[in-house]
């Protein structure tokens, strides 16, 4: 009787334990850890700073002058062709979609750019009807640019390597100034003041941009990036018209035309915050 009681108590005590052990799923050990892929999906906004290398090719430069007496003439114009390098800084915003390790995105940015190229003795004229000449300077500058781009990248761990391309805008301005002299006596040859002029023309150019970059996630929504962009804008014609005012009482109009072909290479670093 005492043995039967012990066997019964043992069976009642061990029964639930055996049932619970039977319900547990078997544990499988894996020798390969899962890949750690960051989540890049979402809106982001940030800022950047960098340096720009600008190239301004000039061609087809011509000029005419018409005075108040009805005379006119053609003068030569040494166009600006040079490099305008300077600092760039601005803001960007965009959205990413991540599909496994592929990241697709769109981004827009607006940037300040300190880019200017200039040359002296650019307006050299000998209008036949005047018998004199001009000397002066011209400059071409870009104060800002903006881009609207698509992005495609590959995410590995907290890093993202991407290519980018799209549309670029740039505000480019051409300015010219000239001071003239006129022949007041032939024997001996004497030059007197003719007057001076200042003129400018600006336009927002539309072109293309391509490039690439590397972005690294720091956590808590923050990331840092490095990026390179090339921008090209084709050829744009500028027309500059200025009024000539002479101490001798001669007035007139100077008109200048020049074709400018700007392009830029931009290297910059930035920071983004992802929502």
C-alpha positions in Angstrom: 0.0 0.0 0.0 2.8 2.4 0.9 4.6 1.5 -2.4 1.5 2.2 -4.4 1.1 5.6 -2.8 4.7 6.7 -3.7 4.3 5.5 -7.3 1.0 7.5 -7.7 2.5 10.7 -6.2 5.5 10.4 -8.5 3.3 10.0 -11.6 1.2 13.0 -10.7 4.3 15.2 -10.1 6.2 14.3 -13.2 3.2 14.4 -15.5 3.0 18.2 -16.1 6.8 18.5 -16.4 6.9 15.9 -19.1 4.0 17.5 -20.9 5.6 21.0 -20.9 8.9 19.6 -22.1 7.1 17.9 -25.0 5.5 21.2 -26.0 8.9 23.0 -26.4 10.1 23.5 -30.0 13.5 22.0 -30.7 16.4 24.6 -30.7 18.5 24.7 -33.9 22.0 26.2 -33.7 23.1 28.2 -36.8 26.7 28.9 -37.5 25.9 31.9 -39.8 24.5 35.2 -38.2 21.8 37.1 -40.2 23.1 40.0 -42.3 22.6 43.4 -40.7 21.0 45.7 -43.2 20.1 49.3 -42.2 16.6 50.6 -42.9 16.9 53.6 -45.2 13.2 54.0 -46.0 11.7 57.4 -45.1 11.9 61.1 -45.5 15.1 63.0 -44.6 16.5 66.5 -44.5 20.0 67.8 -44.0 22.8 70.2 -44.9 26.1 70.2 -46.7 29.3 72.1 -47.4 32.0 71.7 -50.1 34.0 73.2 -52.9 33.1 73.8 -56.6 35.3 73.9 -59.7 33.7 76.1 -62.4 34.7 76.3 -66.0 33.4 79.1 -68.3 34.0 78.8 -72.0 33.3 81.9 -74.0 32.9 82.4 -77.8 31.2 84.5 -80.5 31.9 87.8 -78.8 30.8 90.9 -80.8 30.1 94.5 -80.0 28.5 97.6 -81.6 28.3 101.3 -80.6 25.8 103.9 -81.8 26.2 107.6 -80.9 23.7 110.3 -80.6 24.8 111.8 -83.9 23.7 108.7 -85.8 27.2 107.2 -86.3 27.8 103.5 -85.6 30.7 101.1 -85.5 31.8 97.6 -84.6 34.4 96.9 -81.9 36.3 93.8 -80.8 35.5 92.1 -77.5 37.8 89.8 -75.6 35.4 87.2 -74.1 35.8 85.7 -70.7 37.2 82.1 -70.6 38.4 80.9 -67.3 37.9 79.0 -64.1 35.6 80.2 -61.3 36.3 78.1 -58.2 34.7 78.7 -54.8 32.9 77.4 -51.7 29.5 75.8 -51.9 27.0 75.2 -49.1 23.3 74.4 -48.9 20.4 72.2 -47.8 18.9 68.9 -49.2 15.7 66.9 -48.7 14.5 63.6 -50.1 12.8 60.2 -49.6 14.2 56.7 -49.9 12.5 53.3 -50.6 14.5 50.2 -49.5 13.7 46.9 -51.2 15.9 44.2 -49.5 19.4 45.7 -50.1 18.4 48.0 -53.0 17.7 51.6 -52.1 15.8 53.9 -54.5 15.3 57.6 -53.8 14.6 61.1 -54.9 16.4 64.3 -53.7 16.3 68.0 -54.2 18.8 70.6 -53.0 19.5 74.3 -53.1 23.1 75.6 -52.9 25.0 78.8 -52.5 28.1 79.0 -54.8 30.9 81.5 -54.8 32.1 81.1 -58.4 33.5 84.0 -60.5 35.9 84.4 -63.5 37.0 87.7 -64.8 39.5 89.3 -67.2 40.9 92.7 -67.8 41.2 94.7 -71.1 38.2 92.8 -72.4 36.6 95.5 -74.4 39.0 96.9 -77.0 37.4 99.0 -79.7 38.4 101.2 -82.5 35.1 102.5 -83.9 35.9 104.0 -87.3 33.5 106.9 -86.8 35.0 108.0 -83.5 38.8 107.4 -83.9 39.4 106.2 -80.4 39.4 103.0 -78.3 38.0 101.3 -75.2 39.5 99.3 -72.3 37.6 97.5 -69.7 36.8 94.2 -68.0 34.2 91.5 -68.0 33.2 88.9 -65.5 30.9 85.8 -65.4 29.7 84.5 -62.0 27.3 82.0 -60.5 25.7 82.7 -57.1 23.5 79.6 -56.7 22.5 76.3 -58.2 19.8 73.7 -57.4 19.4 70.0 -58.5 16.5 67.6 -58.7 17.8 64.0 -58.8 17.0 60.4 -58.6 19.2 58.0 -56.5 19.8 54.3 -56.7 22.1 52.5 -54.2 23.1 49.3 -52.5 22.9 49.0 -48.7 25.4 46.9 -46.7 25.2 47.1 -42.9 24.9 50.7 -41.9 26.5 51.9 -45.2 24.9 53.0 -48.5 26.8 53.4 -51.8 24.7 55.2 -54.5 24.7 56.8 -58.0 22.6 59.9 -58.7 21.5 62.0 -61.7 18.9 64.5 -62.9 18.2 68.1 -63.6 20.3 71.1 -62.5 19.6 74.8 -62.4 22.2 77.6 -62.1 21.9 81.4 -62.0 24.8 82.8 -64.1 25.5 86.5 -64.7 27.8 88.2 -67.2 28.9 91.8 -66.5 31.0 94.2 -68.6 32.5 97.7 -68.0 34.4 99.9 -70.5 36.0 103.3 -70.5 36.7 105.0 -73.8 39.0 107.6 -75.3 38.4 109.8 -78.4 40.9 111.5 -80.7 40.7 115.2 -80.1 43.6 116.2 -82.3 45.5 114.6 -85.1 48.7 116.7 -85.0 50.0 115.8 -82.6 47.7 112.8 -81.9 45.8 113.5 -78.7 43.2 111.4 -76.9 40.5 112.9 -74.8 37.8 111.3 -72.5 35.0 109.6 -74.3 33.0 108.2 -71.4 32.2 104.9 -69.8 29.5 102.2 -69.6 28.5 99.3 -67.3 26.1 96.6 -68.3 25.1 93.1 -67.2 22.8 90.2 -68.2 21.8 87.2 -66.1 19.8 84.0 -66.7 18.8 80.8 -64.9 20.3 78.0 -66.9 18.8 74.5 -67.1 21.2 71.5 -67.5 22.0 68.0 -66.3 23.8 66.6 -63.3 25.4 63.1 -62.6 27.4 61.8 -59.7 27.6 59.5 -56.8 28.2 59.2 -53.1 28.6 57.2 -49.9 26.4 57.6 -46.8 26.8 56.0 -43.4 24.1 55.6 -40.7 25.1 56.7 -37.2 21.9 55.7 -35.5 19.0 57.5 -34.0 18.0 58.7 -37.5 21.4 60.5 -38.2 23.7 59.8 -41.1 26.8 61.4 -42.7 27.7 61.4 -46.4 30.3 62.4 -49.0 29.2 63.2 -52.6 30.5 64.3 -56.0 28.4 65.9 -58.7 29.2 67.1 -62.3 26.9 69.7 -63.9 26.7 70.9 -67.5 24.5 73.6 -69.0 25.3 73.9 -72.7 25.8 77.3 -74.4 23.8 80.4 -73.5 23.9 83.7 -75.3 24.1 86.9 -73.3 23.3 90.4 -74.6 24.7 93.4 -72.7 23.5 96.9 -73.4 24.9 100.0 -71.7 24.6 103.8 -72.1 27.7 105.8 -73.0 28.0 109.2 -71.3 30.9 111.5 -72.4 32.2 114.6 -70.7 32.4 116.1 -74.1 28.7 115.8 -74.5 28.7 112.7 -76.7 26.1 110.0 -75.8 25.4 106.6 -77.2 24.6 103.0 -76.7 27.0 100.1 -76.5 25.7 96.6 -77.2 27.7 93.4 -76.6 26.9 89.8 -77.3 28.8 86.8 -75.9 28.1 83.0 -75.7 29.0 81.3 -72.4 29.2 77.5 -71.8 29.5 76.9 -68.0 30.1 73.6 -66.2 30.9 72.7 -62.6 32.4 69.8 -60.6 31.2 69.8 -56.9 32.7 67.8 -54.0 30.8 68.1 -50.7 30.1 66.4 -47.3 26.9 66.6 -45.4 24.6 65.3 -42.7 21.0 64.0 -42.9 18.3 63.3 -40.3 15.8 60.6 -41.2 12.2 60.7 -39.9 
